[in-house]
Amino acid sequence: MPNSSILDWLAKIPSESHSSHQEGPGPAKRPRLNPPTPDPSDSPTMSGSVARDMSPGKRKGRIDAGTVSPSKRSRNFQSEHSFPPSDVSATGSGRFSPTKQFQLYKMQPNGPDFKDLAQLSHKPKTLRNLFSKMNTIADGISIISSTEKFNLHAAAEKYDLDFDWTEGGAHYYSETRDELGPTPPVELVIDILDSAITCNSEHEHEASWNQDVHAPILKFAFREKNQRLRDQLIRIKNCINAAILPEYQSSVPGPSKKIDFCVHICPENDTRSQSLSPAAIAIQRLAGQLPGLMFNFMNVIGLQHQPVAIGIETKKPSEGFEVAKLQMGVWQTAHWAFLRTLIQTQQENEKMRTLQKQVEEQNLATTKEVEADEQFSQQPETQLFVEPLLQPEETDAEPSNSDTRFNLPEFLPGIIINGHEWWLTISTFENSRVQFYEKKALGSTKDTKEIYKLVCALQVLRQWVEESYWPWLKELLLSC
């Protein structure tokens, strides 16, 4: 082909095709009629988050301790330990499944370890006594005050089959039943039964169970008879929004474990006098030395100076027991951490008092030395005698860690409610780890007899708080 023909052909080529690196808009794309469905994991929120992280002009947002995003904490933990993607819950939230969390807690320095109650082989005497009372209640023995016998026989005629069991034996009634607390009236038992049946048959949410069934039972069982609510030593509180303080929270990824109710102590009602009790004064003073300025391990102002004794976690029937067990185990681990912190604070304060006493004794000895110098200044120097200063190592006032008054409690009870069924759990602190044991039946809301058993069992736990847990805790805080 002649050169002139080639040049003519090249001249006819459009200039836009010469280079793909030239600036300027490219050809318009043809609109797609059926755009692909986005991947479920690519939510708008996630896309926005990624865009912010990749933008060089944006600073990462500040995240307060204890409120770390569950998904971010999970991603960080996953990258550190190289867990495969299948180990993460498929909910898309980035949280670990309960099964994986059970495994992760085994790797924590203080637990908790989750076990069956049958594995608790060396039960302390106080726990054996508690179980003995629970077994008696489970057999229906002495669950109703003798003063209520007439009312229950009348209820058997009025409510047909709901109370026909009351005519089956005299062992249900006891003259000493009122020592635990009042027997619930027939009307309250019927109301609870009807509410529980409705919640179960209508597949109500957990909030409905809590409001209509659980709260009325708890308020009645833990209330002292013939006393105003404001004067009660032991109370029930809804704490569904109370998060564990970060200082007591386990480092396993995921949100802070919260529970629904707690049994707590009102120390200002420890005495019958109008003045503030010594225990309440000590708690207000100690709160300034503790994390969050709270004499507690939960971040809730209403419990700032009111120590928690028992946690209560609730689930509707369809949610199962495993998730509740996980929440209660982690929550009680924080409870144990708080009690260990209290004992450590008592030891540190005792040490400071000992050192302060030594300083005062040394100052007194120095004063005596000065007085001796003034008194015998006219005597020959060889006759002067000065008593040696007291040295810290010469004293034997150092607090001993073997003081059995301030050993940790032998156990802490917990309550898990799964629909109709109420369960007792036990945790201990053994070999520097929390051991969580499940479970023992407390009662049920399926029928009236089980409700009477349940209230009686809860009153036994109230008795434990008043006669065992609170005296130990009060002695500890008064020594801090």
TORVEXPA-824320 format. One record per residue (C-alpha): residue number from 1; x, y, z. Coordinates in Angstrom, 3 decimals. Layout:
REM TORVEXPA-824320
(NUM, (X, Y, Z)) ...
//
This chain:
REM TORVEXPA-824320
(1, (0.000, 0.000, 0.000)) (2, (1.410, 3.441, -0.929)) (3, (2.494, 5.665, 1.963)) (4, (-0.033, 8.335, 0.975)) (5, (-2.905, 5.858, 1.411)) (6, (-1.671, 4.877, 4.888)) (7, (-1.467, 8.505, 5.960)) (8, (-4.961, 9.157, 4.676)) (9, (-6.276, 6.171, 6.689)) (10, (-4.574, 7.315, 9.910)) (11, (-6.005, 10.801, 9.506)) (12, (-9.530, 9.398, 9.551)) (13, (-9.114, 7.697, 13.025)) (14, (-11.030, 9.650, 15.789)) (15, (-8.753, 11.461, 18.243)) (16, (-10.688, 10.162, 21.377)) (17, (-9.261, 6.666, 20.822)) (18, (-5.607, 7.668, 20.978)) (19, (-5.081, 7.178, 24.722)) (20, (-6.990, 5.649, 27.575)) (21, (-5.138, 7.887, 30.107)) (22, (-6.447, 11.205, 28.868)) (23, (-8.577, 13.194, 31.322)) (24, (-12.201, 13.720, 30.594)) (25, (-15.466, 11.861, 31.013)) (26, (-15.771, 8.436, 29.474)) (27, (-18.677, 7.304, 27.383)) (28, (-21.974, 7.089, 29.236)) (29, (-22.834, 3.607, 30.498)) (30, (-26.025, 1.950, 29.463)) (31, (-28.406, 1.712, 32.452)) (32, (-28.866, -1.789, 33.808)) (33, (-32.462, -2.920, 33.874)) (34, (-32.037, -5.588, 36.608)) (35, (-29.401, -4.496, 39.121)) (36, (-27.948, -7.343, 41.217)) (37, (-29.279, -7.895, 44.732)) (38, (-26.717, -6.609, 47.232)) (39, (-25.022, -9.067, 49.588)) (40, (-26.861, -9.251, 52.937)) (41, (-23.690, -8.311, 54.827)) (42, (-23.290, -5.081, 52.809)) (43, (-25.740, -2.974, 54.769)) (44, (-25.798, 0.806, 54.422)) (45, (-24.477, 1.157, 57.937)) (46, (-21.535, -1.068, 57.215)) (47, (-20.796, 0.717, 53.960)) (48, (-20.789, 4.073, 55.701)) (49, (-18.497, 2.751, 58.391)) (50, (-16.020, 1.412, 55.883)) (51, (-16.054, 4.668, 53.969)) (52, (-15.257, 6.616, 57.126)) (53, (-12.428, 4.290, 58.071)) (54, (-10.837, 4.593, 54.629)) (55, (-11.151, 8.383, 54.413)) (56, (-7.747, 9.981, 55.222)) (57, (-9.359, 13.202, 56.352)) (58, (-11.502, 11.622, 59.086)) (59, (-10.382, 10.861, 62.599)) (60, (-11.633, 7.721, 64.261)) (61, (-14.420, 8.448, 66.727)) (62, (-13.637, 8.231, 70.394)) (63, (-15.220, 5.239, 72.146)) (64, (-15.645, 5.236, 75.885)) (65, (-14.438, 2.253, 77.899)) (66, (-17.192, -0.227, 78.513)) (67, (-19.279, 0.948, 75.558)) (68, (-17.193, -0.508, 72.771)) (69, (-19.149, -1.560, 69.713)) (70, (-19.735, -5.318, 69.939)) (71, (-18.945, -5.827, 66.271)) (72, (-15.663, -3.917, 66.477)) (73, (-14.579, -5.761, 69.610)) (74, (-15.411, -9.050, 67.959)) (75, (-13.431, -8.168, 64.826)) (76, (-10.405, -7.139, 66.865)) (77, (-10.518, -10.321, 68.942)) (78, (-10.940, -12.432, 65.844)) (79, (-7.921, -10.882, 64.160)) (80, (-5.774, -11.440, 67.261)) (81, (-6.647, -15.101, 67.628)) (82, (-7.288, -15.974, 63.979)) (83, (-10.638, -17.632, 64.469)) (84, (-12.218, -18.829, 61.235)) (85, (-15.272, -16.947, 60.013)) (86, (-17.526, -19.867, 60.843)) (87, (-16.811, -19.348, 64.541)) (88, (-18.740, -16.085, 64.496)) (89, (-22.482, -16.067, 64.911)) (90, (-24.254, -15.876, 61.583)) (91, (-26.538, -13.121, 62.785)) (92, (-24.417, -10.541, 61.019)) (93, (-23.905, -8.555, 64.239)) (94, (-20.287, -9.628, 64.617)) (95, (-20.985, -11.134, 68.030)) (96, (-19.790, -14.546, 69.062)) (97, (-22.399, -17.240, 69.497)) (98, (-23.098, -18.487, 73.055)) (99, (-21.257, -21.726, 72.302)) (100, (-18.135, -19.851, 71.260)) (101, (-18.409, -17.523, 74.255)) (102, (-18.535, -20.508, 76.609)) (103, (-15.251, -21.655, 75.085)) (104, (-13.682, -18.205, 75.290)) (105, (-14.525, -17.784, 78.959)) (106, (-12.540, -20.929, 79.713)) (107, (-9.482, -18.987, 78.530)) (108, (-10.112, -16.083, 80.927)) (109, (-7.956, -15.837, 84.084)) (110, (-10.948, -15.862, 86.470)) (111, (-13.520, -17.806, 84.448)) (112, (-16.369, -18.434, 84.694)) (113, (-16.381, -22.183, 84.210)) (114, (-19.850, -23.614, 83.584)) (115, (-20.676, -26.930, 85.255)) (116, (-23.552, -29.112, 86.352)) (117, (-24.654, -28.852, 89.960)) (118, (-23.888, -32.551, 90.429)) (119, (-20.196, -31.691, 89.920)) (120, (-20.164, -29.572, 93.083)) (121, (-18.842, -32.394, 95.243)) (122, (-17.617, -30.507, 98.326)) (123, (-20.633, -28.466, 99.325)) (124, (-20.105, -26.196, 102.346)) (125, (-22.402, -26.696, 105.308)) (126, (-24.296, -23.471, 104.650)) (127, (-25.078, -24.597, 101.111)) (128, (-26.151, -28.059, 102.282)) (129, (-28.548, -26.413, 104.713)) (130, (-29.946, -24.243, 101.933)) (131, (-30.461, -27.252, 99.670)) (132, (-32.118, -29.157, 102.505)) (133, (-34.694, -26.388, 102.888)) (134, (-35.256, -26.317, 99.131)) (135, (-35.783, -30.082, 99.029)) (136, (-38.373, -29.856, 101.793)) (137, (-40.215, -27.161, 99.868)) (138, (-40.049, -29.208, 96.658)) (139, (-41.898, -31.992, 98.505)) (140, (-44.637, -29.520, 99.382)) (141, (-43.921, -29.647, 103.106)) (142, (-44.812, -26.543, 105.150)) (143, (-45.361, -24.301, 102.139)) (144, (-48.535, -22.673, 103.536)) (145, (-49.257, -21.053, 106.880)) (146, (-51.822, -22.861, 109.003)) (147, (-53.732, -19.599, 109.235)) (148, (-54.485, -19.866, 105.500)) (149, (-55.977, -23.378, 105.630)) (150, (-59.589, -22.192, 105.669)) (151, (-59.019, -19.815, 102.736)) (152, (-57.475, -22.566, 100.624)) (153, (-60.295, -25.002, 101.324)) (154, (-62.729, -22.303, 100.256)) (155, (-60.659, -21.726, 97.122)) (156, (-60.911, -25.433, 96.288)) (157, (-64.687, -25.054, 96.055)) (158, (-64.591, -21.740, 94.215)) (159, (-61.867, -22.439, 91.652)) (160, (-62.584, -26.124, 91.050)) (161, (-59.449, -28.014, 89.975)) (162, (-56.930, -25.216, 90.625)) (163, (-56.896, -25.925, 94.378)) (164, (-58.082, -29.530, 94.654)) (165, (-54.586, -30.564, 95.809)) (166, (-55.079, -28.684, 99.119)) (167, (-57.304, -31.451, 100.447)) (168, (-54.638, -34.077, 99.847)) (169, (-52.664, -33.809, 103.079)) (170, (-51.847, -31.875, 106.215)) (171, (-48.137, -31.654, 105.388)) (172, (-48.734, -28.549, 103.259)) (173, (-49.518, -26.471, 106.358)) (174, (-47.240, -25.317, 109.161)) (175, (-47.518, -23.207, 112.299)) (176, (-43.987, -21.880, 111.711)) (177, (-44.422, -20.993, 108.023)) (178, (-44.829, -17.283, 108.830)) (179, (-41.242, -17.137, 110.118)) (180, (-40.073, -17.091, 106.498)) (181, (-42.623, -14.526, 105.416)) (182, (-46.303, -14.279, 104.603)) (183, (-48.150, -16.876, 102.546)) (184, (-49.472, -15.318, 99.327)) (185, (-53.241, -14.774, 99.368)) (186, (-55.429, -16.856, 97.084)) (187, (-56.312, -13.862, 94.885)) (188, (-52.641, -13.104, 94.167)) (189, (-51.900, -16.737, 93.306)) (190, (-54.844, -16.864, 90.885)) (191, (-53.783, -13.597, 89.244)) (192, (-50.233, -14.874, 88.751)) (193, (-51.476, -18.178, 87.342)) (194, (-53.801, -16.473, 84.861)) (195, (-51.133, -13.974, 83.777)) (196, (-48.549, -16.712, 83.253)) (197, (-50.957, -18.811, 81.188)) (198, (-51.805, -15.785, 79.051)) (199, (-48.157, -14.856, 78.476)) (200, (-47.316, -18.402, 77.483)) (201, (-50.301, -19.076, 75.225)) (202, (-50.120, -15.665, 73.540)) (203, (-46.332, -15.928, 73.035)) (204, (-45.798, -12.653, 74.852)) (205, (-42.456, -10.864, 74.894)) (206, (-40.104, -11.042, 77.853)) (207, (-41.211, -7.594, 79.024)) (208, (-44.773, -8.848, 79.470)) (209, (-43.606, -11.839, 81.483)) (210, (-41.526, -9.523, 83.687)) (211, (-44.304, -7.042, 84.310)) (212, (-47.297, -9.353, 84.686)) (213, (-45.763, -12.468, 86.248)) (214, (-42.221, -12.154, 87.569)) (215, (-42.356, -8.735, 89.226)) (216, (-45.472, -9.430, 91.359)) (217, (-43.978, -12.682, 92.648)) (218, (-40.610, -11.115, 93.468)) (219, (-42.078, -8.066, 95.176)) (220, (-44.277, -10.203, 97.402)) (221, (-41.647, -12.822, 98.250)) (222, (-38.863, -10.406, 99.203)) (223, (-40.995, -7.952, 101.144)) (224, (-41.062, -8.012, 104.921)) (225, (-44.548, -8.268, 106.371)) (226, (-46.219, -5.259, 107.999)) (227, (-43.551, -2.799, 106.884)) (228, (-43.591, 0.088, 104.421)) (229, (-41.601, -0.324, 101.248)) (230, (-39.333, 2.622, 102.048)) (231, (-38.359, 0.961, 105.346)) (232, (-37.467, -2.431, 103.863)) (233, (-33.907, -3.682, 104.355)) (234, (-34.098, -5.975, 101.310)) (235, (-35.740, -4.934, 98.068)) (236, (-36.209, -5.937, 94.444)) (237, (-35.146, -3.635, 91.604)) (238, (-35.574, -3.812, 87.841)) (239, (-32.038, -3.390, 86.484)) (240, (-32.489, -4.345, 82.839)) (241, (-30.432, -1.334, 81.671)) (242, (-27.656, -1.619, 84.273)) (243, (-24.346, -2.479, 82.608)) (244, (-21.380, -3.978, 84.430)) (245, (-18.671, -1.428, 85.194)) (246, (-15.672, -1.941, 82.852)) (247, (-13.317, -2.557, 85.799)) (248, (-15.264, -5.712, 86.698)) (249, (-16.170, -6.831, 83.161)) (250, (-14.529, -9.893, 81.593)) (251, (-12.448, -9.158, 78.497)) (252, (-14.283, -11.566, 76.212)) (253, (-15.679, -9.688, 73.183)) (254, (-19.322, -8.821, 73.170)) (255, (-21.691, -6.497, 74.968)) (256, (-21.832, -6.134, 78.724)) (257, (-24.001, -8.851, 80.254)) (258, (-27.133, -7.379, 81.793)) (259, (-29.826, -9.040, 83.855)) (260, (-33.462, -8.197, 84.528)) (261, (-33.846, -7.934, 88.308)) (262, (-31.637, -7.893, 91.358)) (263, (-32.091, -8.337, 95.089)) (264, (-30.317, -5.484, 96.859)) (265, (-29.807, -4.203, 100.392)) (266, (-30.815, -0.773, 101.700)) (267, (-28.198, -0.149, 104.431)) (268, (-29.945, 2.995, 105.660)) (269, (-32.680, 0.656, 106.971)) (270, (-30.249, -1.552, 108.861)) (271, (-31.230, 0.089, 112.141)) (272, (-34.620, 1.130, 113.471)) (273, (-33.346, 4.513, 114.638)) (274, (-33.888, 7.752, 112.750)) (275, (-30.146, 8.388, 112.364)) (276, (-28.135, 7.008, 109.462)) (277, (-26.793, 3.532, 110.186)) (278, (-23.014, 3.003, 110.557)) (279, (-23.142, 0.646, 107.573)) (280, (-24.679, 3.334, 105.356)) (281, (-22.044, 5.860, 106.460)) (282, (-19.242, 3.382, 105.742)) (283, (-20.630, 2.629, 102.276)) (284, (-20.801, 6.311, 101.351)) (285, (-17.184, 6.741, 102.444)) (286, (-15.938, 3.629, 100.645)) (287, (-17.665, 4.512, 97.378)) (288, (-15.035, 7.208, 96.857)) (289, (-12.313, 4.539, 96.752)) (290, (-14.075, 2.238, 94.295)) (291, (-14.385, 2.287, 90.475)) (292, (-17.051, 4.641, 89.193)) (293, (-17.561, 5.965, 92.741)) (294, (-20.045, 3.097, 93.104)) (295, (-20.371, 0.690, 95.993)) (296, (-21.435, -1.847, 93.411)) (297, (-20.311, -3.446, 90.172)) (298, (-23.203, -2.161, 88.039)) (299, (-23.374, 1.333, 86.617)) (300, (-26.761, 2.492, 87.877)) (301, (-27.251, 5.531, 90.086)) (302, (-30.143, 3.976, 91.992)) (303, (-27.784, 1.306, 93.364)) (304, (-24.764, 3.533, 94.000)) (305, (-24.845, 2.919, 97.754)) (306, (-27.041, -0.194, 97.872)) (307, (-25.112, -3.468, 97.572)) (308, (-26.496, -6.190, 95.335)) (309, (-26.983, -9.675, 96.762)) (310, (-28.713, -11.856, 94.117)) (311, (-29.120, -11.516, 90.354)) (312, (-32.230, -12.634, 88.451)) (313, (-32.206, -13.246, 84.698)) (314, (-35.432, -13.918, 82.792)) (315, (-36.151, -15.428, 79.386)) (316, (-39.370, -16.257, 77.629)) (317, (-39.887, -19.985, 76.923)) (318, (-38.647, -19.895, 73.323)) (319, (-35.274, -18.313, 74.181)) (320, (-33.907, -21.271, 76.090)) (321, (-31.648, -21.644, 79.118)) (322, (-28.165, -21.408, 77.578)) (323, (-28.177, -17.682, 76.846)) (324, (-29.529, -16.932, 80.327)) (325, (-26.859, -19.129, 81.881)) (326, (-24.152, -17.258, 79.986)) (327, (-25.475, -13.879, 81.124)) (328, (-25.818, -14.935, 84.746)) (329, (-22.369, -16.555, 84.818)) (330, (-20.637, -13.436, 83.509)) (331, (-22.694, -11.188, 85.789)) (332, (-21.784, -13.233, 88.854)) (333, (-18.117, -13.185, 87.826)) (334, (-18.327, -9.391, 88.086)) (335, (-19.986, -9.792, 91.495)) (336, (-17.070, -11.911, 92.707)) (337, (-14.594, -9.370, 91.307)) (338, (-16.344, -6.631, 93.276)) (339, (-16.173, -8.615, 96.519)) (340, (-12.460, -9.308, 95.966)) (341, (-11.944, -5.581, 95.419)) (342, (-13.683, -4.849, 98.721)) (343, (-11.437, -7.265, 100.608)) (344, (-8.345, -5.790, 98.956)) (345, (-9.532, -2.285, 99.884)) (346, (-10.010, -3.371, 103.496)) (347, (-6.478, -4.785, 103.604)) (348, (-4.980, -1.646, 102.064)) (349, (-6.880, 0.610, 104.457)) (350, (-5.821, -1.533, 107.402)) (351, (-2.208, -1.271, 106.286)) (352, (-2.494, 2.514, 106.018)) (353, (-3.959, 2.676, 109.517)) (354, (-1.073, 0.567, 110.806)) (355, (1.500, 2.832, 109.177)) (356, (-0.286, 5.895, 110.506)) (357, (-0.193, 4.404, 113.988)) (358, (3.529, 3.791, 113.624)) (359, (4.094, 7.401, 112.602)) (360, (2.106, 8.638, 115.592)) (361, (4.143, 6.415, 117.915)) (362, (7.377, 7.661, 116.385)) (363, (6.230, 11.271, 116.803)) (364, (5.397, 10.539, 120.423)) (365, (8.825, 8.976, 120.935)) (366, (10.462, 12.025, 119.356)) (367, (8.514, 14.300, 121.687)) (368, (9.703, 12.264, 124.654)) (369, (13.275, 12.577, 123.404)) (370, (13.000, 16.367, 123.213)) (371, (11.512, 16.531, 126.693)) (372, (14.309, 14.311, 127.971)) (373, (16.904, 16.605, 126.401)) (374, (15.373, 19.625, 128.111)) (375, (15.065, 17.877, 131.465)) (376, (18.571, 16.501, 131.592)) (377, (20.356, 19.260, 129.696)) (378, (22.323, 20.158, 132.854)) (379, (23.510, 16.600, 133.436)) (380, (26.765, 15.233, 132.063)) (381, (26.469, 13.944, 128.539)) (382, (27.470, 10.447, 129.625)) (383, (24.347, 10.207, 131.828)) (384, (21.870, 11.004, 129.098)) (385, (19.652, 8.178, 127.969)) (386, (17.140, 8.390, 125.172)) (387, (14.575, 5.675, 124.512)) (388, (15.093, 4.281, 120.965)) (389, (12.519, 5.153, 118.338)) (390, (9.974, 2.502, 117.471)) (391, (10.790, 1.045, 114.088)) (392, (8.066, -0.275, 111.754)) (393, (9.589, -3.740, 111.649)) (394, (9.297, -4.043, 115.430)) (395, (5.494, -4.058, 115.312)) (396, (3.283, -7.020, 114.611)) (397, (0.198, -5.042, 113.588)) (398, (0.305, -5.868, 109.884)) (399, (-3.129, -7.068, 108.725)) (400, (-3.246, -10.780, 108.115)) (401, (-4.775, -12.218, 104.977)) (402, (-5.738, -15.272, 107.018)) (403, (-8.471, -13.345, 108.850)) (404, (-11.375, -15.703, 108.271)) (405, (-13.896, -12.912, 108.841)) (406, (-13.023, -11.515, 105.465)) (407, (-12.700, -14.601, 103.341)) (408, (-14.991, -14.569, 100.331)) (409, (-18.495, -16.008, 100.797)) (410, (-18.729, -19.752, 100.336)) (411, (-21.219, -19.315, 97.489)) (412, (-23.502, -16.845, 95.740)) (413, (-26.991, -17.875, 94.587)) (414, (-28.587, -16.746, 91.344)) (415, (-32.036, -17.116, 89.800)) (416, (-32.829, -17.904, 86.170)) (417, (-36.445, -17.763, 84.988)) (418, (-37.317, -19.474, 81.728)) (419, (-40.998, -18.929, 81.040)) (420, (-42.948, -20.790, 83.714)) (421, (-39.874, -22.419, 85.263)) (422, (-37.721, -20.836, 87.995)) (423, (-34.238, -22.221, 88.658)) (424, (-31.610, -21.741, 91.352)) (425, (-27.962, -21.486, 90.261)) (426, (-24.881, -21.447, 92.472)) (427, (-21.473, -19.896, 91.880)) (428, (-18.297, -20.288, 93.923)) (429, (-14.771, -18.891, 93.755)) (430, (-12.324, -21.786, 93.692)) (431, (-8.628, -21.740, 92.789)) (432, (-8.841, -18.136, 91.535)) (433, (-11.702, -18.964, 89.159)) (434, (-15.461, -18.543, 89.276)) (435, (-17.330, -21.836, 89.038)) (436, (-20.941, -21.585, 87.869)) (437, (-23.203, -24.537, 88.710)) (438, (-26.700, -25.172, 87.381)) (439, (-29.456, -25.892, 88.332)) (440, (-32.073, -26.661, 91.021)) (441, (-35.823, -26.140, 90.658)) (442, (-37.377, -23.405, 92.780)) (443, (-40.945, -23.718, 91.556)) (444, (-43.140, -22.860, 88.615)) (445, (-46.104, -20.740, 87.558)) (446, (-47.867, -23.632, 85.813)) (447, (-50.230, -24.353, 88.702)) (448, (-51.158, -22.978, 92.094)) (449, (-49.240, -25.475, 94.227)) (450, (-46.031, -24.726, 92.337)) (451, (-46.592, -21.002, 92.907)) (452, (-46.819, -21.571, 96.672)) (453, (-43.600, -23.595, 96.505)) (454, (-41.928, -20.855, 94.503)) (455, (-42.806, -18.056, 96.916)) (456, (-41.626, -20.139, 99.845)) (457, (-38.296, -20.921, 98.145)) (458, (-37.734, -17.245, 97.320)) (459, (-38.357, -16.346, 100.953)) (460, (-35.650, -18.828, 101.940)) (461, (-33.260, -16.902, 99.684)) (462, (-34.357, -13.661, 101.297)) (463, (-33.532, -15.210, 104.660)) (464, (-30.048, -16.086, 103.361)) (465, (-29.455, -12.468, 102.339)) (466, (-30.577, -11.121, 105.717)) (467, (-28.917, -13.703, 107.968)) (468, (-25.770, -14.706, 106.056)) (469, (-24.727, -12.391, 103.229)) (470, (-25.522, -9.005, 104.786)) (471, (-23.891, -9.700, 108.200)) (472, (-20.677, -10.796, 106.451)) (473, (-20.671, -7.794, 104.119)) (474, (-21.509, -5.354, 106.921)) (475, (-18.633, -6.564, 109.077)) (476, (-16.281, -6.210, 106.124)) (477, (-17.274, -2.674, 105.187)) (478, (-17.238, -1.499, 108.819)) (479, (-13.624, -2.702, 108.978)) (480, (-12.572, -0.885, 105.809)) 
//
